[in-house]
Structure formats: structure tokens, C-alpha cells
Amino acid sequence: MTTDIRDIKHVIEEMIPFDLFLGMKVEEAREGYARIRLPYRPEFIGDPRRPALHGGILSTLIDTCGGTAVWASCDVKDRVATIDLRVDYLRPAPPADVIAVGEVKLLGNRVGNASVRIYSVLDETVTLAEGRGVYNIRKA
């Protein structure tokens, strides 16, 4: 395997326009594992009455983290694309940085499956959302 965290960080933090716009930060990536931080911005609030982060922000973070965990298990030249994504919103996400931790559950030649957990930096023991992603792997 020739994937390096610096390669992954560079692509996610600087080359993917949407991830760059959101400000995602890859804190750790290694074979079968990824941890990504999404720094809080007021524009991420979906319900100002609570206030709580928008569910789309959380699902995007789950998708990116799961895909990153799969990609970290492949060659950096391989391409990874989402086939299916499931998200369970468990609690409102407070206005603070959130962390996603993803782990590969199954990795084949063409498909990878990852589970992701999201929590707030305010309390890492409280799971805000969980997700599972299935990713197509196109070998370079």
C-alpha cells in the first residue's frame, strides 16, 4: 500500500472544493481508519431555535470520513466513490466543532464498507450521529 496521510490530507483539505469550503481537517488517517474534524461555523446551524447543526453537514462529514477510511486502505492513486450511505441522527449537534471517526468493516477488491460515529468536542462520550457507507473502489 502506498497511501500516505499527507496525500489524503492534501486532497481532502486542498483539492476537493466542497471539503475545502466546509473546512474539513484530516486529523488522522491510516489503513482502515480515519478521523476528521469539522470546525464550527455559524452558517452550519440548521435549526436556530435549538441551536443545532444541519443534518446535511453531519451526513457530509460521515460520507467523507467513511470514504477516507476506505481510501486509506487502498493505493493513493485509486479512486473511491460513494455507492450508498445511511445516517442515523441520534441527538442535536451543538454549535461546536464535531469529529467523525470512521472504521472499515469490510474491504474487497471493488467495494469497501465503513462505519462512522460523530461526536462534539464538547463531550466525546455522546454520539450525535452514526452512519454506514458503501464505497466503490476503482483501482488505478
N, C-alpha and C positions, 0 to 999 in steps of 0.2 A: 504494500500500500504506500502511495506517495503523497497522500493528503497531509497538509501541514496547517495548523491552526492559523498561521499568518495568511495563508492563501484564502481560507474560509473567511476570516475577519475582513480581509481586503474586499472580497466580493460582496459580502453582506453589508458592510459598513460604508463602502465607497462606490460600488458598481451597480447595485440593484437600486434603481431610482426610488421605488416605494419604501424600501427598508431605510435608505438614506434619509428620505423625507421624514419618516417616523422617528429616526434617531436610534434605531436598534444598535445594541452593543453586544458583541460576542464576548462573553466573559470566559468561557471555556468550551473547547470542542476537542473531542478525542474519539477514537473508534467506539461507536455505539452510544455516544453521549454528547449532549450539548446543553449549555446554559446561556441564555440570552436575557439581557436586561432591556426594558423599555423605559427610558426616563420619562417621568410625568410631564405633561404639558396641559394647561387648562383646556385646550382645544379637544382633548381626548374625552372630555365629560360627555356622557350620553344623556344622563338624567340629572339636571342641576338641582332638583328638589332633594336628592339624597345627600350629597352628590355621589355619582358613581361613574366609572369609566364605561365607555360604549362597548357593547358586546363585540362589535366588529373589530375593535382594537385587540381584544383578547383572542378572538379566533385567528386573526392575522399572526399574532405572536405564537400561538400554538402551531399553526401551519409552518411558519418559518423555523421554529425550534425543532419540530419533528423532522422536517426536511434536512436541516443541518446535521442532526444526529445520524441520519441515514447517509448523507453525503460524506460525513467524516469517516464512515466505514468503507468508502469507495476510493477510487483514484480521483484526484482533484480535477482531472480532465473529463470525468464522467458527468453526465447531466442528470439532474434529479427533478422530477415534476410531480405535482400532486395529482393523485387519481381520485382519492376520496378523503373526506375529513368529517369527523364527528366531534362536536363540542358539547360538554355539559357545563352550564353555568350554575355554580353552586351557591355563591354569595356575591353581593355587590362588591365591586372592586373600588376601594377608596382612592381618593386623589393623591396618589403617591407612585413612586417607581414600582414596577412589577417585574418579577423574574419568572421565566419559563425554564423548566428543566425537562429535557427530553431524553428518552432511552429507547434504543432499538429493541424491539421484541422479536422480530423475525427479519432476516436478510437473505434474499435469494439472489439469483443472477440478474433478474429483471425487476423485482419488486422488493421494497422494504416497508416494514410496518413499525411505527414508533408510537409510544405513549408519552403524553406531556402533561405536566402539572404546573399551574400558575399560582403564585402567591405574592403578597405585597411585602415590600421591605419593612413595613411596619410590624408584621407578625408572620414569620415564615412557617409557623405551625398551622396556619389556617389556609386551606386550599380554596381558592376563589373559583377556579375552573379547571376542568380536566378535558383532555382531548386525545383522539387517536387519529393518526393519519396513515394513509397508504400512499406510497410514492413509487412512481415508475423510475427505473434506473436505465439510462441509455449509456452503455459503455463507449468510451472514446475509441 
